[in-house]
Amino acid sequence: MLENYYRELVSFLNAKLGNRQVAEDVVHDAYVRVLERASDTPIEQPRAFLYRTALNLVIDGHRRNALRQSEPLEVLDNEERFFSPSPQTGMDHSQRLDMLQRALAELPPLCRDSFLLRKLEGLSHPEIAERLGISRSLVEKHIVNAMKHCRGRVRQWDTH
């Protein structure tokens, strides 16, 4: 049922943000958040809930960007030490990458390809649809399903 609102929400956010790719990314994240919701209670107004989730993600993104822009350059320079991973952190990152690759390998080829073309190559949904010979709505469903599957599997493996 939620898939019905995908294009509508992308158009809405694209009009607000002026960037279709950012709008699509926000909608993907909103869908994943809604789909991963740890609750047995059904959502009474799924459209409103999805819009609210997406708008919250946009607001959070703007807050982070505003905070980033207001930081002095020395702070940003000093942050470099946080990006030099310790051997343990490097191993964790490597393990997480391995988990993600295993999760992607479990997906059907079109689902995996749709996700990789979007996230790694930055192709738009129409470009992916044309390249894979499938409809744009199927591309959208594949990407949402791939994100949901990968996050679920990484979370499951991470706890074991």
N, C-alpha and C positions, 0 to 999 in steps of 0.2 A: 504494500500500500504506500509506503514512504517513497518508493521510486517515482510515483506520480508527480511529486513536487520538485524533483531534481532540476529540471530545466527552468522551471518557474523561479526557483530560488537562485540559480546561477544568473539568470537575467536580472533579477532584483539586485543582487550584490554587484553585478557588473555595472549596473546603472549608478550604484552608490560609490563604488571604488574606481570605476573607469579602467579596470584591467580584468579581462575575462579569465586569464590564467590564474590570477590570484583568487578570483571569485570561485573558480572550479576547485581550487585547492581547499579553500575555506569550506565549501559545501561537502567535499570528500571528508574532511575532518569532522564536520558536524554529523554527517551520516554515521561515521564510525563511532562517535561518542554516543549517539542515540542507540545504535545497534548493540553497543557494548554495555549499555546501561545495566548496572547490577540491581535489577528489580524485577519481581514477578508481577508487579502491578502494571496493567496495560496503560498506555498513554491515552488519555481521554481526547486530546486534540492534537493529533500527530503533526499536522501542518504548522500550527502555532508553536509547538514545542521545537520543531526542527528550525523554524525561523529564529526563535529566541536563542537556540544553541548557536546557530551560525552568527547571529549578531553579537553574541557574547564573545565568540572567537575573534571577530573583527575588532571589537572594542579592546580585548586583551592584546591583540597584535599592535594596535595603535598605541596603547599604553607602553608596551615594551619598546617600540620604536621611539616614542617621545622621550622615554627615560634614557635610551641609548644616545640620542642626539644631545641630551643635556649634560652628559658626562664629559669631564675634561679629558683631553688627549692623554695625560699622564696615567689616568685610571685605565684607559684602554690599552696603553703600552704595558702597564703592570699586569694586565690580565693574561699576557702571553704565557706566563708560568703555569696558568691553569690549563693551557692547551698542550703543554708538554706532558703527556701521560706517563705516569709511573709504570713500571713493568706490570704491576697488577692491573692497572686501569687498561693498559694496552691489551692485556690478555682478555679482560672482560669485553673490550670492544671487539676483539677478534672472535671471541665466543659468540657475541651477539650477532655479528655479521654471518658467522657460520649458521646460527639458528635461523636467521632470515633467509639465507640461501636454501636451507633444508625446507623451510615453510613454502618458499616459492616453488621448489621442485615438486611439492605435493599438488600444486594447482594444475588444472587443465591448461593445455598450451595457449589457447586464446586468452584466457583469463590472465595468465602470467605475462604474456606478450603485451597485452593492453596496459597492464600495470607498469612494466619496464619501459615501454615506449613513452609513457606519460612521465614517470618519475625520473628516469635516467636520461632520456633523450629530449624531454620537454615538448613532445609533440602535442598538438591540440587534439581534442576528441574527434573532430572531422578528419584530421590527418591520419589518426590511428584507424578510424573506421575505413577510410579509403585504402590504407596500406594492408589491413587485414581482411578487407572484403566483407565487413559486417556493418550492421547499423550503428548509428551513433548512440542510440539508447542502450544497445548491448555493450558497447565500449564502456559507458557509464556504469552499468551494472557490474561488469567484470572488474573495474577498478575498485569500486566500493567493496565487492566481495573479496578481492585480493587483499585489500587493506585490513578488512575485518579478520580474515583468515590468518594473516601474518601476525597481527597484534595478538590474537588469541593464542596462537601456537608459541610465540616467543614468551608470552606471559606464563603459559602452561609449563614450558621447559625451564623457565627461569626459576620457578618455585620448586623444581625437583633437584 
